[in-house]
Amino acid sequence: MGIALFDLDHTLLPLDSDYAWGEFTTRIGWTDPVDFARRNDAFFADYQAGRLDVHAYVRFATDAVRVRGPQAAAEAHARFMAEVIEPAIRPAARALLAAHRECGDRVAIVTATNEFVTRPIAHALGVETLIAVELERGPDGWITGAIRGVPSFREGKVTRVAQWLAAQGLDWDGVHVTFYSDSTNDLPLLERADVPVATNPGAGLRQLARERGWRILDLFDPLP
């Protein structure tokens, strides 16, 4: 069985959806512009350097949503999709997803960004299966700021994909996996895949892909 896995940020999207959501919450007045930008930039630098504390980041990134509650959060996210995400979705990304579907592959997004931010994006891309950072829910059913289960980050992506396969009665030996990613943070899953594809890669992953003979795909230029 063919499985096509896709990272989301800077892979299917020419932006980082988590970072963009943070900027959006500042723009609509949910966060202090100076303090939030400073902390958000620091977390983003840690991510790019491969040293992100994902639990600390998710607590920070979901705080404004947690405080405002589900109705306000849903309304804000709908606006975020209309103003930020949908204009950024490129035809090349849709075409790549469609090509795998036409080949009969099962398609999934595997992202380190949390489910609140990414589930509507996966829906907009027509991808039913989303493996994202799952958020813990309190007795009231609303998010607490903590992560539930294994975060789909670095080695956690391999674990979460294995759990997804097992839930369908499958394992790594019974599937042929292609994985698209831009980041060296995804090396564990790139190395586990049968066909790793360095997609819009940064300099570090581009060089590694050349050394290892991996396919390099420049799907689109980043947003200015």
HUVENZI-V647600 format. One record per backbone hydrogen bond with DSSP energy under -0.5 kcal/mol. CO is the residue of the C=O (numbers start at 1). NH is the residue of the N-H. E is the energy in kcal/mol with one decimal. If there is no record, write none. Layout:
CO/NH/E  CO/NH/E
This chain:
1/176/-3.1  2/106/-2.7  3/5/-0.6  3/178/-2.8  4/108/-2.2  5/180/-2.3  6/110/-2.7  8/11/-1.7  8/12/-1.4  8/13/-2.4  13/10/-0.9  14/223/-1.4  15/10/-1.4  15/17/-0.7  16/20/-2.8  17/21/-2.4  18/22/-1.9  19/23/-2.2  20/24/-2.3  21/25/-2.6  22/26/-1.5  23/27/-2.1  24/28/-1.9  25/30/-2.9  25/31/-0.7  26/29/-1.5  32/36/-2.5  33/37/-1.4  34/38/-2.0  35/39/-2.3  36/40/-3.2  37/41/-2.5  38/42/-1.7  39/43/-2.3  40/44/-2.4  41/45/-2.2  42/46/-2.0  43/47/-2.4  44/48/-2.5  45/49/-1.7  46/50/-0.5  46/51/-2.9  46/52/-0.6  47/50/-1.4  52/54/-1.0  53/57/-2.4  54/58/-2.5  55/59/-2.0  56/60/-2.0  57/61/-3.4  58/62/-1.9  59/63/-0.5  60/63/-0.9  62/66/-2.8  63/67/-2.3  64/68/-1.6  65/69/-1.5  69/73/-2.1  70/74/-2.5  71/75/-2.2  72/76/-2.3  73/77/-2.5  74/78/-2.1  75/79/-1.6  76/80/-2.4  77/81/-2.7  78/82/-2.0  79/83/-2.7  80/84/-2.6  80/85/-1.6  81/86/-3.0  84/88/-0.6  85/88/-1.2  85/89/-1.0  86/89/-0.7  90/93/-0.7  90/94/-1.6  91/95/-2.7  92/96/-2.0  93/97/-2.1  94/98/-2.5  95/99/-2.3  96/100/-1.6  97/101/-2.1  98/102/-2.6  99/103/-1.1  100/105/-2.3  101/104/-1.8  106/4/-3.3  107/129/-0.6  108/6/-2.1  109/111/-0.5  109/131/-3.3  113/133/-1.3  114/118/-2.1  115/119/-2.4  118/122/-2.8  119/123/-2.2  120/124/-2.1  121/125/-1.8  122/127/-2.8  123/126/-1.3  126/128/-0.6  128/130/-0.7  129/109/-2.3  130/132/-0.7  131/111/-2.7  132/134/-0.5  133/115/-2.5  134/148/-2.7  136/144/-1.8  138/141/-2.3  142/138/-2.9  146/136/-2.3  147/149/-0.5  151/153/-2.3  153/156/-2.4  154/157/-1.8  154/158/-0.6  155/158/-0.6  155/159/-1.7  156/160/-2.7  157/161/-2.3  158/162/-2.3  159/163/-2.2  160/164/-2.2  161/165/-2.7  162/166/-2.6  163/167/-1.9  164/168/-0.6  165/168/-1.4  165/170/-2.6  166/169/-1.9  171/174/-1.4  172/175/-1.1  175/177/-0.6  176/3/-2.7  177/194/-1.3  177/195/-2.5  178/5/-3.4  179/197/-2.9  180/7/-2.7  181/199/-3.0  182/202/-1.7  183/186/-1.4  184/187/-1.7  186/190/-2.7  187/191/-2.9  188/192/-1.0  189/193/-1.8  195/179/-2.2  196/198/-0.5  196/215/-0.9  197/181/-2.1  197/199/-0.8  198/200/-0.5  198/217/-2.9  202/206/-2.7  203/207/-2.2  204/208/-2.0  205/209/-2.9  206/210/-2.0  207/211/-2.2  208/212/-2.1  209/213/-1.0  209/214/-2.1  215/198/-2.4  216/218/-0.5  217/200/-3.0  217/219/-1.1
